[in-house]
């Protein structure tokens, strides 16, 4: 089991490539939560961020949000083996998956 405060970084104030999937293994994180911060729209009017997660039980329903201003949000996810994110326009995000201890 991983440490109670384990964090997996998917993006650290970086511009994601439009339509390209960024993923990380998250197996072992306790009650994981995805923390998202949209930092810069880089001239786009908005961006759609899709968060997908896969686990032993299969693929779960993705979280998809269209953002039109800089903001932060979290997504509680089930125990899973991996998380992937895709930005429709390739804008600047910070995204990490954290253990979420009780």
HELIX and SHEET records of a PDB file:
SHEET    1   A 4 UNK A   7  UNK A  15  0                                        
SHEET    2   A 4 UNK A  92  UNK A  98 -1                                        
SHEET    3   A 4 UNK A  33  UNK A  40 -1                                        
SHEET    4   A 4 UNK A  71  UNK A  76 -1                                        
SHEET    1   B 4 UNK A  21  UNK A  25  0                                        
SHEET    2   B 4 UNK A  82  UNK A  87 -1                                        
SHEET    3   B 4 UNK A  47  UNK A  55 -1                                        
SHEET    4   B 4 UNK A  58  UNK A  59 -1                                        
SHEET    1   C 4 UNK A  21  UNK A  25  0                                        
SHEET    2   C 4 UNK A  82  UNK A  87 -1                                        
SHEET    3   C 4 UNK A  47  UNK A  55 -1                                        
SHEET    4   C 4 UNK A  63  UNK A  67 -1                                        
END                                                                             
